[in-house]
Amino acid sequence: MTISTPPPAPAEPQPQQEEEEVLVPHQELPNGTQPMEVVPAEPAATVENQPTEDTPISRFTWTIDNLSRVNTKKLYSETFVVGGYKWRVLIFPRGNNVEFLSMYLDVADSAVLPYGWTRYAQFSLSVVNQIHNKFTIRKETQHQFSARESDWGFTSFMPLSELYNPSRGYLVNDTCVIEAEVAVCKVVDYWSYDSKKETGYVGLKNQGATCYMNSLLQTLYHIPYFRKAVYHMPTTENDMPSGSIPLALQSLFYKLQYNDSSVSTKELTKSFGWDMHDSFMQHDVQELNRVLSEKLEDKMKGTVVEGTIQQLFEGHHMNYIECINVDFKSTRKESFYDLQLDVKGCQDVYASFDKYVEVERLEGDNKYHAEQHGLQMQRKVFFLSTSLLFYNFS
């Protein structure tokens, strides 16, 4: 048995796909009395590279000799420690009432832990292919362990016919190698969680279906220059937040900055002229951003913060069209406050931008009318010039 901390690596390819399975705590079907038999692993254990806070993922390797001669229903590995907790791997060598190897991660000392204990772990379990490592079968999941569910894993991990066939590489010289990678994560008690204490920030309350608006407001709030500009918008002592978008936004940003608990957005939505029905209706975040920007831009006119929206969010793109068969070029410069980027099939936002500005060939029904040259095949290119600090993606 070894515990080590592996470097990040891509998931191993799996040789087969099973039917969709249910991740469950191990449960035996009632077929008479079935006493628990605990058999320790035969090999001696060694521990190396005990995990630290910087290396929360640890690998445990369990080598089982003479697996085909094991005549117990359950088989436990030796105990190993990850994240300060004791764990072990539990297998059913002949299946947990199924024709599959059943394998689980188990809290080794669950019987003696105090009432109400809980711990959360992300983990993977593997049966190593000792002939061709690329055929190692690896499955991963996550679970919050408790006294009620002290083990979790896969009842149908792999067919027994695959495991016990020596030519398949999972049982060599009657030896099976099992690996478990475990990362213990902090369990968050959301009832007692103090966002301000833990992160320095607080959230916004959802009025019903306003999560899209909350994400926009939080994004705008975290742009320091924009936040300062909002604070500098002039208001009067006669203004009421429910009737003034600038004052309502100032109040909201102030509370986000200094409150110790989550902030309501009702004053702001009332300043929009919304009623309860609007708060429970899903609106388009891009449209909301445009309307809000226009309202703020109008309120900033003639003040010290005039032009802030344009300076922060306006970008330009050049629409460049060049004919392929004749000497004709056309350019058109346009401004924008947001872009609709295609994210499907794009690995990151840079790939989305590349896709946005890629050359488009206009031909067939899409031929471009090139003034005196008539319809022509052309290349269409976008050039971006932007100082944007905020984008909308769709």
C-alpha positions in Angstrom: 0.0 0.0 0.0 1.4 3.4 -0.9 0.1 6.9 -0.5 1.5 9.5 -2.9 0.6 12.8 -4.5 0.4 12.5 -8.2 0.9 15.4 -10.6 -2.2 16.6 -12.5 -2.8 14.4 -15.4 -5.6 13.8 -18.0 -8.1 11.1 -17.2 -7.1 7.7 -18.5 -9.2 6.4 -21.4 -11.6 3.8 -20.4 -12.0 0.6 -22.4 -15.7 0.2 -22.1 -18.9 2.0 -21.3 -21.4 0.4 -19.0 -25.0 1.2 -18.6 -25.7 4.3 -16.6 -25.2 3.3 -13.0 -26.4 4.6 -9.6 -23.8 5.6 -7.1 -25.0 4.2 -3.8 -23.7 3.2 -0.4 -23.0 -0.5 -0.3 -26.2 -2.3 0.7 -26.7 -6.0 0.6 -30.0 -7.4 -0.5 -31.7 -9.4 2.3 -30.8 -13.0 1.5 -30.7 -14.3 5.1 -28.1 -13.5 7.7 -24.9 -12.2 6.2 -22.4 -11.5 8.9 -19.7 -9.0 8.2 -16.2 -10.4 7.6 -13.3 -8.0 7.6 -10.1 -9.4 5.9 -7.0 -7.1 6.1 -4.9 -6.8 3.0 -2.1 -9.3 2.8 0.8 -7.1 1.7 2.7 -4.9 4.1 1.9 -1.2 3.8 4.2 1.8 3.2 3.3 5.5 3.4 5.1 8.1 1.4 4.6 11.8 0.7 1.9 12.4 3.3 -0.4 15.1 1.9 -0.2 18.7 3.0 -2.6 21.6 2.5 -0.8 22.4 -0.7 -1.3 18.9 -2.0 -4.9 17.9 -1.1 -5.1 15.0 -3.6 -3.5 11.8 -2.5 -3.2 8.4 -4.1 -3.5 5.1 -2.3 -2.4 1.9 -4.0 -3.7 -1.5 -2.8 -2.1 -4.6 -4.1 -4.2 -7.7 -3.5 -2.5 -11.1 -3.9 -4.4 -14.4 -4.5 -7.6 -12.6 -5.2 -9.3 -15.6 -6.8 -8.8 -17.5 -3.6 -10.5 -14.9 -1.4 -13.7 -16.6 -0.1 -15.1 -13.7 1.9 -17.9 -11.5 0.8 -16.2 -8.2 1.7 -12.6 -7.2 1.6 -11.2 -4.1 3.2 -7.9 -2.4 2.5 -5.6 -1.2 5.2 -6.4 2.2 6.6 -4.8 5.3 5.0 -5.0 8.9 6.0 -6.0 11.8 3.8 -6.8 15.3 5.0 -6.4 14.2 8.6 -9.2 11.5 8.2 -8.9 7.7 8.1 -10.1 6.0 5.0 -10.1 2.5 3.5 -11.3 0.9 0.2 -14.0 -1.7 0.4 -14.6 -4.3 -2.3 -16.9 -7.2 -2.9 -14.7 -9.6 -4.9 -17.7 -11.5 -6.2 -20.0 -8.5 -6.4 -22.6 -7.0 -4.1 -25.4 -9.1 -5.3 -24.5 -8.3 -8.9 -22.2 -9.9 -11.5 -19.8 -7.0 -11.2 -16.9 -6.0 -8.9 -18.4 -3.7 -6.3 -16.0 -1.1 -4.9 -16.5 1.8 -2.4 -14.5 4.4 -0.4 -15.2 3.8 3.3 -14.7 6.0 6.4 -12.5 3.6 8.4 -13.4 4.9 11.9 -17.0 5.7 11.3 -18.1 3.5 14.3 -16.3 5.6 16.8 -16.8 9.1 15.5 -18.9 11.6 17.4 -22.6 12.1 16.8 -23.3 14.3 13.7 -19.9 13.9 12.1 -19.6 14.6 8.4 -16.9 15.0 5.8 -16.9 15.7 2.1 -14.5 14.1 -0.4 -14.0 14.0 -4.2 -12.4 10.7 -5.2 -11.7 8.2 -7.9 -11.4 4.4 -7.8 -9.4 2.4 -10.3 -8.5 -1.2 -11.2 -5.1 -1.0 -12.9 -4.6 -2.9 -16.1 -1.1 -4.4 -15.5 -0.5 -5.2 -19.2 -1.7 -2.0 -20.9 -2.1 0.9 -18.5 -4.2 2.9 -20.9 -7.0 0.3 -20.3 -7.0 1.0 -16.6 -10.7 1.4 -15.5 -11.1 4.6 -13.5 -14.4 6.0 -12.1 -14.8 9.2 -10.1 -17.5 10.7 -7.9 -18.0 12.9 -4.8 -19.9 12.5 -1.7 -20.6 13.9 1.8 -20.0 11.1 4.1 -21.9 10.7 7.4 -23.0 8.1 9.9 -25.9 7.2 7.6 -23.7 6.9 4.5 -20.2 6.1 5.7 -19.2 4.5 2.4 -19.9 5.4 -1.2 -18.9 4.2 -4.6 -19.8 1.8 -7.4 -21.9 -1.3 -7.1 -21.3 -2.2 -10.7 -17.7 -1.1 -11.1 -16.6 -3.7 -13.8 -17.9 -7.1 -14.9 -16.5 -10.0 -13.0 -15.8 -11.8 -16.3 -13.4 -9.0 -17.2 -11.7 -8.9 -13.8 -11.0 -12.6 -13.5 -10.0 -13.2 -17.2 -6.1 -13.3 -17.0 -5.8 -12.3 -20.6 -7.5 -8.9 -19.9 -4.7 -7.7 -17.7 -6.6 -6.8 -14.5 -5.6 -10.0 -12.7 -1.9 -11.0 -13.3 -0.4 -13.9 -11.4 -3.7 -13.8 -9.4 -2.7 -10.2 -8.2 -5.0 -7.2 -8.6 -3.9 -3.6 -8.1 -6.5 -1.0 -7.0 -5.9 2.7 -6.7 -7.9 5.4 -4.9 -7.3 9.1 -5.3 -8.9 11.2 -2.6 -9.3 14.9 -2.1 -10.9 16.0 1.2 -12.8 19.2 0.8 -14.1 21.6 3.4 -17.8 21.1 4.3 -19.7 24.4 4.2 -22.5 24.8 6.7 -24.6 27.3 4.8 -26.8 28.1 7.8 -23.8 29.4 9.8 -21.6 30.5 6.8 -20.3 34.1 7.2 -19.6 35.3 3.7 -18.2 38.7 4.9 -15.9 36.9 7.4 -14.7 34.3 4.9 -14.4 36.3 1.7 -14.8 40.0 2.6 -17.8 40.2 0.4 -21.6 39.7 0.6 -24.1 38.6 -1.9 -27.4 39.8 -3.3 -30.8 38.3 -2.4 -32.8 36.7 -5.2 -36.2 38.2 -5.5 -37.6 35.2 -7.4 -35.9 35.0 -10.8 -33.3 37.8 -10.6 -30.1 35.8 -10.5 -29.2 37.1 -14.0 -29.6 40.7 -12.7 -27.6 39.9 -9.5 -24.7 38.5 -11.6 -24.7 41.7 -13.7 -24.8 44.0 -10.6 -22.0 42.1 -8.9 -19.9 42.4 -12.0 -20.4 46.1 -12.3 -19.8 46.6 -8.6 -16.4 44.9 -8.9 -15.2 47.4 -11.5 -13.7 50.1 -9.2 -13.9 53.0 -11.7 -17.5 52.3 -12.4 -18.4 52.0 -8.7 -16.7 55.4 -8.1 -18.5 57.0 -11.0 -21.8 55.8 -9.5 -21.0 57.3 -6.2 -20.2 60.6 -7.9 -23.6 60.8 -9.6 -25.4 63.8 -8.1 -28.6 63.2 -6.2 -30.8 65.5 -4.0 -32.1 65.1 -0.5 -35.6 64.9 -1.9 -34.8 61.8 -4.0 -36.1 58.4 -2.9 -34.2 55.2 -3.8 -37.4 53.6 -5.1 -37.9 56.4 -7.5 -34.3 57.2 -8.5 -32.0 54.7 -10.3 -28.8 56.6 -9.5 -29.7 56.8 -5.7 -30.9 53.2 -5.7 -27.7 52.0 -7.3 -25.6 54.1 -4.9 -27.4 52.6 -2.0 -27.0 49.1 -3.3 -23.2 49.5 -3.9 -22.8 51.1 -0.5 -24.5 48.2 1.2 -22.5 45.6 -0.8 -19.4 47.4 0.4 -20.2 47.8 4.1 -23.0 45.4 5.0 -22.3 42.2 7.0 -25.1 40.2 5.3 -26.7 39.8 1.9 -28.3 42.8 0.3 -31.8 43.3 -1.1 -32.3 44.6 -4.7 -36.0 45.6 -4.2 -35.3 49.4 -4.1 -33.4 49.2 -7.3 -36.1 47.1 -9.1 -38.7 49.6 -7.9 -36.7 52.4 -9.4 -36.9 50.4 -12.7 -40.7 50.6 -12.3 -40.9 46.8 -11.8 -43.6 45.1 -9.7 -43.5 41.6 -8.2 -44.5 40.0 -11.5 -41.4 41.4 -13.2 -39.2 40.1 -10.4 -40.4 36.6 -11.1 -40.0 36.9 -14.8 -36.7 35.9 -16.5 -35.3 38.9 -18.4 -32.5 39.0 -20.9 -29.3 40.1 -19.1 -27.9 41.7 -22.2 -31.0 43.8 -22.7 -31.0 44.8 -19.0 -27.3 45.9 -19.2 -28.1 48.0 -22.3 -31.1 49.7 -20.7 -29.3 50.3 -17.4 -26.3 51.7 -19.2 -28.5 54.1 -21.2 -30.3 55.3 -18.1 -27.0 55.9 -16.2 -25.4 57.5 -19.3 -28.4 59.9 -19.5 -28.2 60.7 -15.8 -24.4 61.4 -16.0 -24.8 64.1 -18.6 -23.6 67.5 -17.4 -21.9 66.0 -14.4 -18.3 65.3 -13.5 -18.7 61.7 -14.5 -20.2 62.4 -18.0 -18.9 59.9 -20.5 -17.9 57.2 -18.0 -20.1 54.5 -19.6 -18.6 55.2 -23.0 -15.0 55.3 -21.7 -15.4 52.0 -19.8 -17.5 49.9 -22.1 -17.4 51.2 -25.7 -15.4 49.3 -28.2 -15.1 49.5 -32.0 -14.9 46.9 -34.8 -14.1 47.4 -38.4 -16.1 45.5 -41.0 -13.7 45.0 -43.9 -14.9 43.5 -47.1 -12.6 42.7 -50.1 -13.7 41.3 -53.4 -11.9 38.2 -54.7 -12.2 38.7 -58.5 -12.4 42.5 -58.8 -10.5 45.4 -57.3 -13.1 46.6 -54.7 -12.8 47.1 -50.9 -15.3 48.4 -48.4 -14.8 49.3 -44.8 -17.3 50.3 -42.1 -16.4 51.2 -38.5 -19.0 50.6 -35.8 -19.1 51.0 -32.1 -20.5 48.5 -29.5 -21.0 48.1 -25.8 -21.2 44.4 -25.7 -20.5 41.4 -28.0 -22.3 38.2 -28.6 -19.6 35.6 -28.7 -20.1 32.0 -29.7 -18.9 29.7 -27.0 -20.0 26.4 -28.4 -16.9 24.3 -29.3 -14.5 27.0 -28.0 -12.0 26.0 -25.3 -11.8 29.5 -23.9 -12.8 33.1 -24.4 -9.7 33.7 -26.7 -11.0 31.0 -29.0 -14.4 32.7 -29.0 -12.8 36.0 -30.1 -10.8 34.2 -32.8 -14.1 32.7 -34.1 -15.7 36.1 -34.0 -13.1 37.8 -36.2 -12.4 34.8 -38.5 -12.6 35.4 -42.2 -16.0 34.7 -43.8 -16.3 34.0 -47.5 -19.4 35.5 -49.1 -20.5 33.4 -52.1 -23.6 31.9 -53.6 -26.7 33.5 -52.2 -24.5 35.5 -49.8 -22.6 37.4 -52.6 -22.0 41.0 -51.8 -23.2 43.8 -54.1 -20.0 45.8 -55.0 -21.5 49.0 -56.4 -20.7 49.1 -60.2 -19.3 45.5 -60.1 -22.6 43.9 -59.2 -22.7 40.7 -57.1 -19.2 39.5 -56.2 -17.6 36.8 -54.1 -15.8 38.5 -51.2 -13.9 38.0 -48.0 -15.4 39.5 -44.9 -13.2 40.3 -41.9 -13.8 41.9 -38.5 -11.1 43.9 -36.7 -11.7 44.6 -33.1 -10.5 47.7 -31.1 -11.8 47.6 -27.6 -11.3 49.0 -24.1 -14.1 46.8 -22.7 -13.9 45.8 -19.1 -17.2 43.9 -19.2 -18.7 41.5 -21.7 -21.9 39.7 -22.2 -21.7 36.2 -23.5 -24.5 34.3 -25.3 
